[in-house]
Amino acid sequence: MTYQPIGCQGLNLARTGVLESAEMAKDTRLSVRVRSELKKAMEAIAAKESRSVAQICEAFLEAGSEGYKKEGSKYLQRLLSRRKGTET
């Protein structure tokens, strides 16, 4: 049996019965391992902003992707060199 989203004024009702915006529908997962300090920083930002860690990480990923689209490799090189300078 296949399930089709039910559209209603830009909203989808998936088979889970959860109503979500069609623009915000997630269709895949991304798993990464990070340093515990970075995870704590993401959790602190999420708490301060009353958002989930996933929302914060997605926002940062989108911002980074946009920066890369604008500047290309220079953007990534600048980020990685900055990070290299802070590692011990």
N, C-alpha and C positions, 0 to 999 in steps of 0.2 A: 504494500500500500504506500502511495506517495502522498505527501501533504503539500498543499499549495498555500502560500500566504494569502490571507484575505485582506484586501485593501479597503481602507476607509479613511478618507480625508488625509491621505499621506501617512497613515499608520498601518502597521502590519500586525496581524494576530497569528503568531506562529503556532505550531502544534503544541507547544508548551503552554499555550494560553496566556502568554505574557505579551502585553501590548507594548510595542516599541516603535519609534520613529523609523520610517523606511531609510532615512538618511543615516541613521545611527546603527543599522543592522550590522552585526559582526558575522563574518563568514569563515574566519580562520583563527588559529591560535599562533602565538609567538612565545617561545620559552627561551629565556636567557639566564645565565648564571652571572651574578654580580657580587661585588664585595659587600660584606655585611654593612659597612659604613654607608655605601650608596643606598642600600635598601632602607636603612634607618632614615637617611635624608629624604627619600621618596615618601616614606610613611609620615614623616614630620610635615612635609609640604602638603600631603593629602589631608592630614588632620587639620592643619591651619586653614586650608581652602574648603573644608567640608566636602571633600571629594574622595573617590576611591583611588587606591594606588594605581590601578589599571588606567583610570582616566588621566591621572597625572603623567604616567609613562607614555600613554598614547599622545598626549598633547606635546610632550617633549620630543617624541619621535617625529611627529608631524612638523614641528618647528625645525628640527634638524634636517628633515627631508626637504623642506622649502629652502632652507639656507644652502643646502647642497645643490638644489636645482638652480639657484641664482648664481652661485660662485664656483660650482664644480669642485674639483680636487683641492683647490686652495682652501676651501671651507673645511674640508675634512683634515687636511694637513695642519691647519691652524689649531683645530680642536685636539688632535692627537699630540701635537707638540706641547700644547698647554698642559695636557694631562700628564705627559712624560715628565714635565718639570715639577709636578706636584707629587709624583710617586717617590717613595723612599726605598 
